Amino acid sequence: MADGRLLEAMVGPDSDGMRLDAYLATLDGAPSRSACAKLVEQGSVTINSTLATSKSEKVLLGDRIQAVLPDVPEAGGLLAPNHNIPLDIRFEDDHLIVLSKQIGLVCHPSPGHIDDTLANALVAHCGYAHLGKLQGEDRPGIVHRLDMDTTGLMLCAKSDEVQGALQDLIRLRVLDRRYITLVHGYVAPDEGTIETGIARSRRDPLRMCVSNDPTAREAITTFRTLERFEAGRADEGYSLLECHLYTGRTHQIRVHMRHAAHPLVGDPLYGKGAERQNLGLTRQFLHSWSVAFDHPVTGEHIALTDRLPEDLSDALASLSDRSMGRTPAGEEVCPRIA
C-alpha cells in the first residue's frame, strides 16, 4: 500500500453488513464516500490485512479495516472545498447527483462569491478530481445552473463523460425540467408556449431581454396554468404556473414571463418592486420542482419532485381565500408541491 496517513477501525454491530465505501465514509477523518471508493480502487484499503478489491464488498462485525489516506489533501484545482455548505441530496450514485439547491446559494464562483458556492460544496463532497469539468475548471460538477435565489432540483456530474451526456439530454430536449412560479395578473390560457430569442440587454449588463438581434439565442418555454387568484384592491391578481424548459437560457422564465406582461412575484430584477404586491417576498417566486431523465450510464429512469420551500409556500397560502379554482393540471400538481 502507498505511504500516507493510516486510518484504522474495527467494524461494530451498527455497521455489520455495510458496503465498504459507505463504512469508510462514516469514520472520523475519512473523506467523502466517492473519495473512499477511489481509495479502494487504488489499493489503499485492507480488510483483516487482505487487500480490498471492491468498494461494494460488505464489512462484517469484528473486521479490522485499514485505509491509507494521502498525506497531502487532494488538490482543489481552482476551488477550495467548503465543508460548511449543506447539500440536500435527493439521489446519488457513482456517476451523478440530484440535489435541491437552497435559497441564496450561487452555483459557481463569481465576483463576490469565491469559496461559498455550490461548486465549492461539491468539491468538499466528492473531491475536485471526481467531478466533471466540461463547463470549466471553476465549475466542477455543474450541469445546469439555477439563479442564486431560485431554489429546487438540479443535476451535478462526477465525470466529464456523464456531464457531457447530461448536457446532450438538455440539448436534445429530453431532460424534463419543470418549475413552479407565481406571476402577477390573470393568465387566461390553460397552457401556452413562449418562443423568442434572448440576449443580454445593451442598457443593463445584469439583465437579459427578448431580442431579434442575430446574437440572441433561441429560448422556448411552455407553461400550464395551475390556479388563478382574483384581483385585490392593490393588485391585479395572480396566477400559479408550471413552466417547462426546452432550452436553458440565463433568466429564461423570468424574461419570458415579463415579456408576456406577467412578471414573477418578488422578482427584484424583472418584477414590479412593490412589497405588498410581492406578498412580502424579496426573491423571485421560482422553484425547480421536477426533473426526469434516463440515467446516461445505467439506463434507469430517474424522476424526482421537490415541494415548495417555506417562504414560497407561505406566500401562496396567503392567497388561498382568493382562489378562483384550480385547472385540471393544478389538481394534479398542487397537492404535490404544497
Secondary structure, 3 states (H helix, E strand, C coil): CCCCEEEEEECCHHHCCCEHHHHHHCCCCCCCHHHHHHHHHCCCEEECCEECCCCCCECCCCCEEEEEECCCCCCCCCCCCCCCCCCEEEEECCCEEEEEECCCCCCCCECCECCCCHHHHHHHHHCHHHCCCCCCCCCCCECCCCCCCCEEEEEEECCHHHHHHHHHHHHCCCCEEEEEEEEECCCCCCEEEEEEEEEECCCCCCCEEECCCCCCEEEEEEEEEEEEECCCCCCCCEEEEEEEECCCCCCHHHHHHHHCCCCECCCCCCCCCCCCCCCCCCCCCEEEEEEEEECCCCCCEEEEECCCCHHHHHHHHCCHHHEEEECHHHHHHHHHHC
